[in-house]
Amino acid sequence: MDKLTLHYLLFVFVTAMGVLQTVAAYNKGLSWAFFRSSALGYLFGAAATVAALWWFFSADNRNTPGLAGWEQFRAFSVAAFSAYLTTGVVSSKIRTLKRLAEANPGKTRPRRNGRASKSLEVGWPGK
């Protein structure tokens, strides 16, 4: 994979994440949003999109022969689908952590080795 393809993948990934957060903020889609506040969702989406555009087009001279049509389609598809999956996983993790914090105020989540930081009484949802 050459440098331009890698840059394009990263550019599309970050831009797609920004667009997904903007859409989630607009539709009040709390299941996909990283933030409860619509204003923060709009701000994150705009910042990610503008930053990705600025970085991609200012990083190198883009007025050179680049990706062929099928290479660009493949890179776009992989990056957009990866952004979609990442948004789903991250938003799901955020919702799970918020539910745990609301269910156990003042307590922390147990560590992976089974010991809790503050209390051994912390239970997972559904138990």
LOVO-146251 format. One line per field, with one value per residue: x, y, z of N, C-alpha, C in turn; residue in one letter; chain. Coordinates in steps of 0.001 Angstrom, whole numbers. Example, Ala and Ser with C-alpha at 12.3 -4.5 7.8 and 13.67 -1.06 7.14 Angstrom:
2
n.X (13190,12850)
n.Y (-5690,-2250)
n.Z (7800,7080)
ca.X (12300,13670)
ca.Y (-4500,-1060)
ca.Z (7800,7140)
c.X (13200,12900)
c.Y (-3300,30)
c.Z (7800,7870)
aa (a,s)
ch (A,A)
***
This chain:
127
n.X (851,666,1813,-58,-2480,-2761,-2947,-5320,-7138,-7092,-7982,-10648,-11724,-11638,-13170,-15624,-16301,-16721,-18907,-20834,-21177,-22209,-24636,-25839,-26111,-27872,-30178,-30799,-29834,-29193,-28140,-26008,-24471,-21583,-21683,-23898,-24912,-26204,-24898,-22194,-21851,-22235,-20069,-17849,-18163,-17887,-15314,-13737,-14164,-13271,-10616,-9594,-9862,-8189,-5715,-5322,-5218,-3181,-939,707,1740,-998,-1534,-741,-514,-2645,-4497,-6031,-9356,-10657,-9015,-9382,-12117,-12122,-10503,-12060,-14417,-13515,-12536,-14824,-16625,-15173,-15181,-17897,-18261,-16478,-17658,-20044,-19060,-17591,-19593,-21356,-19772,-19427,-22100,-22526,-20654,-21711,-24190,-23307,-22081,-24299,-25850,-24291,-23553,-20778,-19153,-16586,-15739,-14994,-11638,-9903,-8705,-10422,-10516,-11950,-11638,-12595,-14719,-15874,-18364,-19413,-21443,-22063,-24221,-27347,-26773)
n.Y (-1169,2098,5430,7475,6059,5151,7623,8532,6600,7149,9799,9531,7866,9460,11653,10390,9487,11961,12902,10945,11476,14052,13573,11905,13748,15581,14028,13360,10923,9047,6533,6263,8442,10040,11904,13380,15884,17738,19910,19421,17151,18221,19998,18236,16699,18651,19608,17285,16735,19098,19192,16800,17308,19577,18475,16372,17674,19503,18129,16928,17365,17118,17188,15232,12226,9801,7511,4804,4372,2007,1453,3685,3442,1025,1751,3836,2436,551,2287,3838,1863,874,3143,3263,832,1326,3591,2436,552,2179,3992,2184,1167,3519,4003,1699,2072,4413,3471,1654,3430,4925,2943,2145,4351,6229,4040,2033,391,-3103,-4323,-6072,-8334,-9194,-7964,-5253,-1683,116,-1166,-4445,-5150,-4490,-5083,-6529,-5403,-7054,-9074)
n.Z (0,-960,-21,-643,-839,1801,3135,1976,2896,5689,5642,4592,6568,8971,8132,7557,10123,11345,9828,10454,13206,13064,11752,13668,15747,14578,14127,16671,17453,19816,20132,18382,18851,20189,22134,24520,24168,21498,20402,20978,19403,16818,16820,17131,14782,12747,13328,13007,10286,8974,9903,8815,6066,5811,6635,4732,2215,2575,3257,1268,-2179,-4065,-6730,-8552,-10548,-9220,-7368,-9086,-10457,-9423,-7266,-5672,-5137,-3686,-1468,-398,255,2175,4189,4827,5698,7862,9504,10066,11507,13648,14813,15729,17610,19439,20331,21493,23568,25078,25871,27440,29526,30635,31542,33486,35269,36086,37300,39415,41385,42548,42736,41249,38183,38008,37690,35047,36130,38030,40497,42245,42086,44098,45358,46039,45376,42948,40222,37014,34336,34203,35943)
ca.X (0,1508,1555,-1282,-3614,-2871,-3466,-6716,-7891,-7215,-8821,-12043,-12128,-11892,-14289,-16846,-16625,-17290,-20238,-21730,-21500,-23084,-25958,-26374,-26520,-29037,-31330,-30895,-29580,-28352,-27476,-24782,-23757,-20556,-21974,-25328,-25252,-26159,-23892,-20893,-21836,-21982,-18708,-16923,-18296,-17290,-13868,-13109,-14225,-12382,-9231,-9196,-9700,-6993,-4531,-5129,-4846,-1988,179,1575,1228,-2005,-1713,39,-1343,-2836,-5176,-6940,-10740,-10983,-8256,-10055,-13373,-11802,-10035,-13201,-15330,-12903,-12465,-16175,-17179,-14425,-15699,-19230,-18070,-15837,-18672,-20932,-18365,-17272,-20827,-21863,-18924,-19755,-23401,-22358,-19974,-22647,-25161,-22626,-21890,-25607,-26328,-23423,-22943,-19713,-18337,-15873,-15850,-13907,-10557,-9982,-8248,-11478,-10539,-12527,-10786,-13120,-15674,-16000,-19790,-19834,-21928,-22285,-25647,-27949,-26448)
ca.Y (0,3283,6511,8173,5214,5194,8942,8595,5774,7891,10963,9106,7344,10568,12421,9604,9552,13288,12964,10102,12173,15172,13002,11454,14944,16157,13146,13013,9489,8808,5237,6388,9653,9953,12932,13603,17211,17877,20915,18751,16281,19083,20521,17145,16359,19712,19644,16117,16874,20187,18801,15785,17985,20406,17619,15609,18508,20296,17256,16708,17860,16161,17390,14220,11049,9103,6229,4455,4372,853,1584,4698,2845,51,2467,4535,1452,8,3335,4213,755,856,4245,2834,-150,1976,4417,1538,-36,3226,4496,1122,1150,4721,3772,690,2699,5344,2667,1147,4543,5284,1845,2037,5661,6251,2831,1910,-875,-4016,-4495,-7337,-9468,-9579,-7131,-3927,-634,649,-2054,-5766,-5413,-3980,-6144,-6177,-5366,-8349,-10033)
ca.Z (0,-1057,924,-1012,-467,3251,3479,1550,3846,6932,5344,4486,7870,9902,7602,7746,11554,11579,9220,11255,14446,12707,11490,14953,16490,13904,14316,18092,17500,20978,20069,17598,19225,21213,23120,24785,23661,20042,20065,20964,18227,15657,16916,16830,13370,11926,13586,12385,8832,8552,10179,7834,4771,5868,6675,3504,1080,2833,3610,108,-3447,-4544,-8161,-9251,-10811,-7962,-7348,-10176,-10012,-8578,-6017,-4870,-4672,-2649,-287,175,843,3388,5209,5253,6480,9122,10317,10499,12574,14790,15460,16458,18764,20413,20948,22354,24767,25848,26503,28479,30661,31264,32284,34685,36199,36644,38134,40595,41656,43540,42664,39985,37481,38371,36726,34304,36922,38952,41696,42041,42618,45351,46006,45427,45170,41638,39357,35612,34026,33941,37009)
c.X (898,1021,237,-2523,-3835,-3427,-4943,-7604,-8126,-8123,-10300,-12547,-12507,-13087,-15606,-17259,-17261,-18689,-21231,-22113,-22396,-24501,-26606,-26840,-27783,-30302,-31570,-30708,-28650,-27632,-26160,-23929,-22709,-20879,-23481,-25790,-25143,-25086,-22492,-20765,-21561,-20544,-17678,-16960,-17640,-15773,-13161,-13068,-13255,-10917,-8733,-8975,-8414,-5736,-4276,-4624,-3642,-760,1185,978,274,-2281,-818,-888,-1431,-3489,-6024,-8353,-11078,-10242,-8917,-11374,-13120,-11369,-11193,-14130,-14782,-12907,-13851,-16801,-16474,-14899,-17073,-19126,-17471,-16822,-19622,-20300,-18105,-18534,-21447,-21081,-19228,-21087,-23300,-21689,-20880,-23680,-24546,-22446,-23207,-26127,-25538,-22781,-21896,-18821,-17647,-16064,-14725,-12850,-10680,-9545,-9257,-11546,-11142,-11618,-11275,-13993,-15720,-17455,-20275,-20252,-22115,-23780,-26173,-27646,-27120)
c.Y (1235,4387,7234,7368,5232,6538,9057,7777,6536,9108,10581,8594,8479,11397,11677,9579,10897,13412,12124,10776,13389,14683,12529,12643,15550,15340,12768,11511,9141,7474,5306,7564,9364,10880,13041,14924,17241,18859,20293,17810,17055,19586,19451,16797,17381,19744,18474,16267,17943,19813,17768,16411,18809,19542,16950,16498,19397,19436,17116,17391,16806,16323,16460,13062,10204,7754,6036,4377,3221,899,2596,4170,1861,745,3200,3561,899,1058,3711,3109,642,1970,3901,1839,478,2857,3558,981,1015,3741,3447,1055,2342,4531,2759,1282,3692,4588,2109,2244,4950,4201,1732,3378,5569,5027,2786,521,-1799,-4091,-5856,-8539,-9863,-8745,-5772,-2884,-125,-356,-3384,-6087,-4957,-5152,-5648,-6157,-6762,-9366,-9637)
c.Z (0,-110,632,-620,1040,3723,3125,2489,5151,6761,5306,5837,8827,9436,7796,9215,11887,11024,10020,12573,14192,12458,12781,15785,15883,14176,15769,18283,18630,20915,19280,18021,20292,22383,23317,24202,22139,19613,20020,19768,16956,15656,16569,15346,12472,12093,12913,10865,8337,8772,9163,6456,4747,5826,5321,2363,1334,3101,2466,-1105,-4016,-6036,-8969,-9586,-9542,-8144,-8598,-9600,-9085,-7258,-5087,-4322,-3534,-1358,390,888,2157,4500,5723,6101,7834,10052,10870,11657,13826,15540,16274,17708,19841,21094,21854,23660,25665,26571,27632,29716,31382,32081,33560,35721,36843,37588,39432,40901,42766,43523,41315,39418,37900,37274,36076,35130,38000,40215,41359,42652,43959,46093,45278,45083,43802,40770,37945,35345,33707,35018,38291)
aa (m,d,k,l,t,l,h,y,l,l,f,v,f,v,t,a,m,g,v,l,q,t,v,a,a,y,n,k,g,l,s,w,a,f,f,r,s,s,a,l,g,y,l,f,g,a,a,a,t,v,a,a,l,w,w,f,f,s,a,d,n,r,n,t,p,g,l,a,g,w,e,q,f,r,a,f,s,v,a,a,f,s,a,y,l,t,t,g,v,v,s,s,k,i,r,t,l,k,r,l,a,e,a,n,p,g,k,t,r,p,r,r,n,g,r,a,s,k,s,l,e,v,g,w,p,g,k)
ch (A,A,A,A,A,A,A,A,A,A,A,A,A,A,A,A,A,A,A,A,A,A,A,A,A,A,A,A,A,A,A,A,A,A,A,A,A,A,A,A,A,A,A,A,A,A,A,A,A,A,A,A,A,A,A,A,A,A,A,A,A,A,A,A,A,A,A,A,A,A,A,A,A,A,A,A,A,A,A,A,A,A,A,A,A,A,A,A,A,A,A,A,A,A,A,A,A,A,A,A,A,A,A,A,A,A,A,A,A,A,A,A,A,A,A,A,A,A,A,A,A,A,A,A,A,A,A)
***
